[in-house]
Amino acid sequence: ELTEQIEAILGPENDTAKAKARALAQALDAMQIVGMVNPGGSSKPRVVVMAGPAGVGKTSAVVKLAAKHIMEHREAVGMISLANQRVAAAAELERYAAIMDVKLIRAHNTRQIAQAVQSFESMDLIVVDTPGMALDDHGPLQELKASLSDIDNLDVYLLMSATAQEKVMARTISFFKPLNAARLMFTKLDWAMD
């Protein structure tokens, strides 16, 4: 069923689209897909920012959330990448954006972030990938906070690995507190079950 939904999104019936649909469906089935974003009551798009420490799975969560909203609600979704330091993350996001036929904008500063959000004003949902942050470096956190300060209809999701020790989780929550996260999302649940 998931493969058929993805094929419908990808468009015309052809072997390439079917192969992409099967591959994406298998990847999404293998991952635990995140929950839906609450529908907004505003005419502006909802903006969800994925924040968290390096390596926690923010890029994967962005892709999963976008795919879920596209497939289940047929919503128009845009993606913004602020995670420009990690070439592999940017390339991964670009591949998935192409598969899902979603526009992806890379932004490097506050002005570009505002322009990207504005260019997505016709979207239902904008999902933002952020760079991973070391829990002892407050500079990038303050830059991110300042970059997001003028965005309307914004929710920050704080991502943490379910495998992290309790003290690391507490430290993570404390470090990211300035972003006023609306939700806490655990990643790597499959690893925690082993």
NORCOR-V161747 format. One record per residue. RES is the residue in one letter. SS is DSSP state (H for helix, E for strand, L for the rest). PSI is psi in radians with two decimals (999 if undefined). Layout:
res={RES,RES}
ss={SS,SS}
psi={PSI,PSI}
//
This chain:
res={E,L,T,E,Q,I,E,A,I,L,G,P,E,N,D,T,A,K,A,K,A,R,A,L,A,Q,A,L,D,A,M,Q,I,V,G,M,V,N,P,G,G,S,S,K,P,R,V,V,V,M,A,G,P,A,G,V,G,K,T,S,A,V,V,K,L,A,A,K,H,I,M,E,H,R,E,A,V,G,M,I,S,L,A,N,Q,R,V,A,A,A,A,E,L,E,R,Y,A,A,I,M,D,V,K,L,I,R,A,H,N,T,R,Q,I,A,Q,A,V,Q,S,F,E,S,M,D,L,I,V,V,D,T,P,G,M,A,L,D,D,H,G,P,L,Q,E,L,K,A,S,L,S,D,I,D,N,L,D,V,Y,L,L,M,S,A,T,A,Q,E,K,V,M,A,R,T,I,S,F,F,K,P,L,N,A,A,R,L,M,F,T,K,L,D,W,A,M,D}
ss={L,H,H,H,H,H,H,H,H,H,L,L,L,L,H,H,H,H,H,H,H,H,H,H,H,H,H,H,H,H,L,L,L,L,L,L,L,L,L,L,L,L,L,L,L,E,E,E,E,E,E,E,E,L,L,L,L,H,H,H,H,H,H,H,H,H,H,H,H,H,H,H,H,L,L,L,E,E,E,E,E,L,L,L,L,L,H,H,H,H,H,H,H,H,H,H,H,H,H,H,L,L,L,E,E,E,L,L,L,H,H,H,H,H,H,H,H,H,H,L,L,L,L,L,E,E,E,E,E,L,L,L,E,L,L,L,L,H,H,H,H,H,H,H,H,H,H,H,L,L,L,L,L,E,E,E,E,E,E,E,E,L,L,L,L,H,H,H,H,H,H,H,H,H,H,H,H,H,H,L,L,L,E,E,E,E,E,L,H,H,H,H,L,L}
psi={-0.75,-0.71,-0.76,-0.69,-0.75,-0.70,-0.72,-0.68,-0.69,-0.36,-2.43,2.52,2.01,2.86,-0.65,-0.82,-0.71,-0.71,-0.76,-0.74,-0.78,-0.76,-0.77,-0.72,-0.73,-0.72,-0.76,-0.66,-0.60,-0.37,2.66,2.06,2.40,2.84,2.99,2.70,2.40,2.41,2.48,2.67,0.06,2.76,-0.21,2.66,2.63,2.43,2.10,2.15,2.17,2.01,2.67,3.08,2.86,2.41,0.15,-0.30,0.50,-0.79,-0.76,-0.69,-0.66,-0.83,-0.79,-0.76,-0.77,-0.84,-0.73,-0.75,-0.60,-0.84,-0.75,-0.50,-0.03,0.69,2.66,2.17,2.42,2.67,2.46,2.33,2.12,-0.12,1.22,-0.10,-0.61,1.83,-0.69,-0.69,-0.75,-0.74,-0.70,-0.81,-0.70,-0.72,-0.86,-0.67,-0.74,-0.74,-0.74,-0.03,0.86,2.38,2.32,2.27,2.31,2.23,2.50,-0.24,3.07,-0.76,-0.77,-0.61,-0.82,-0.72,-0.70,-0.80,-0.76,-0.67,-0.32,0.35,-0.37,-0.06,2.79,-0.61,2.41,2.20,2.28,2.19,2.29,2.79,2.62,2.55,2.47,2.42,0.08,0.16,1.74,-0.25,-0.97,-0.58,-0.78,-0.64,-0.77,-0.81,-0.81,-0.67,-0.51,-0.13,-0.49,0.17,2.21,2.74,0.73,2.36,2.35,2.26,2.16,2.10,2.38,2.56,2.32,-0.24,-0.10,2.60,2.71,-0.72,-0.57,-0.70,-0.78,-0.74,-0.68,-0.82,-0.76,-0.78,-0.78,0.04,-0.68,-0.35,-0.13,1.01,2.37,-0.49,2.67,2.22,2.22,2.37,3.01,0.63,-0.59,-0.61,-0.59,-0.36,-0.25,999}
//
